[in-house]
């Protein structure tokens, strides 16, 4: 855990708020704004400044993650916003927890994928039943954020990975504290 607990908690909470906003924006618009990534990065750097002897290791780790994930992004295996956000979040945890963070984000992404696949199957059956009845789905089912997300799930669009990042970071920070 990073030292100076009250200040650390405040910074980590602020970083988590930025991640929450990134997750909601990703869910709504399928984009992670660079301003949010920059905010998380700045908060992470402030956190790492509390342990000056580890800051070089922390920044080096973030750069390694950025370039490694950037290769995956180049081949469209992960979104560019996800690459930047994951690299920035490595600065929210201690350098020794970065591998745990990456594993936890990957596991959260796998779980989120399972949820999306189950929803796709369930929504597909619902739409098939509605179309066989000859009635259009009710307007209320297709309004707002959740209606748009249901339509995206039905079309097989990519999931908002910032949600998995948020859960992975939350779990990793919690495990550092406890």
N, C-alpha and C positions, 0 to 999 in steps of 0.2 A: 504494500500500500504506500501511496505517496504521503509524505509527512505533512504536518500542520493541518490537522484534521478539520477544524471548523472552516477554514478557507478552502480546503480541498473539497469538502462537501458542498459548499456554495458553488464552486466552479463546476464540479461534476453535475450538480443539479441543473445549472445553467446550460451545460453541454447537452444534458438529457432533454431539456426543453427544446433546444435547437434540433435535436434528433427527432423529437416528437413532431415538431412542425415540418421537418423534412419528410417524415413518414406520411403525414396527412396530405402534404402537397403532392407527394409521389402517388398516393392513392387517388387523389382528385384529378391531377393533371398529367401524371406519368412523367414528371420531371423533378429533379432535385436542384433547386436554384443554387448557383455558385455562391451567392451571398450567405446562404445557410451553411454550406461547406466551409467557407472562409471563417464564419463565426465559430463553428466547431473546432476548426484548426487553431484559431487564435486562443480559444479557451484551453485546448489541449496544450498549446505551447506555454501558456501561463501555469498550467498544472505542472508541466515538466520542469519549469524554472524553479520549482520548489526543491528539486533534487538536482542541483547543478552538475554533480558528478555523473549523472545518468542522461543528461539532456542530449549529448551526442549520440548515444546508443538509441534513444527514443526517436530522434529525427532520422537517423540512419534506418531504423526499423520501418518507419513510416514511408521513407523513400523506396525501400526494397518492396514493401507491400504495394505501393503505388505503381512501380514499374512492372512487377510480376502480374498484378491484376490488369495493368494496362495492356499487356500482351493478350490476355483473355478478351479484353474489350476490343482490341484490334480485330479479333476474329468474331466479334459480335456474340460472344458467349456470356458477356456481362455488360450492363449498361455503363456508359461513361460517368454518369452521376454516381452510380454505385461504387465505381472504382475510386473516385475522389473522396466520397464520404467514408468508405471503409478505411482508406489510408489516413484520413483525418481522425477517425475515431481511435486509431491505435495510440494517439497521444492522450487519450482520456484515461488510459490504464497504464500501469507500470510496465516497463520494458519486458519484465519476466512474464507478464500476462498476455503478451501479444499473440502468441500461438494459441493460447486458450481462447482468446477473443475471436480469432479467425475460425477456430473449430466451432465455437458456439454460434457464430453468425451462420456458418454453413449448416449446422444442425437446425437452427431456427428457419433457415431458408428451405431446408428439406421438409420440415413440418408444415410450413406455409404452402409449399408446393402440394403436399398431400391434401391440405384443406381446399386448395383451389381445384385440384382434380376431382375431389368429392363433390364440390359445389358444381363443377361443370357437368358431372354426371347427373346430379340431382336437378339442376336447372334444365338440362337437356330433356329429361323425362317430363318435367313440368310443361315445357314449351311444346313437346310432342303431344301431350295430353290436351293442351289448349287448342293446338291446331287441328287435332282430330275431332274436336267438338265443333269446329267451325267458328269459334269465337276468338276475337283478338284479346290479348292480355289486357288486364285493367290498366288504366293510365297510372294509377297510384303505384303499381309495381315497377314502373319505369321512370319514376321521378327522382330527382336528387342524386346524391353521391352513390347511394347503394344501388339504385336502379341503373346508373351508368356502369357501376362495377359489375353488376350482374350481366349486363350486355357485353362487357369486355370479356368476362369469364366465358360466356357462351361462344364468343368469337375466337377464343383461344389466344387472346392477346397476352403479352408478358405480364407477370404479376409485379406489384410494387415492392421491390426488394428492400426499400428503406425500412419497411416494417420489420423484416428479419434482422436488419442491422440494428434497429432500435432494441429489439428483444435480446439480441446477442450481447450488445453493450450493457444493457441493464443487468443481465444475468452475471456478466463478468465483473462489473463494478460491485454488485452485491456480494459475489463470492470473495472479492478482495477485502471487503469490509468485515465479513463474518468469517 
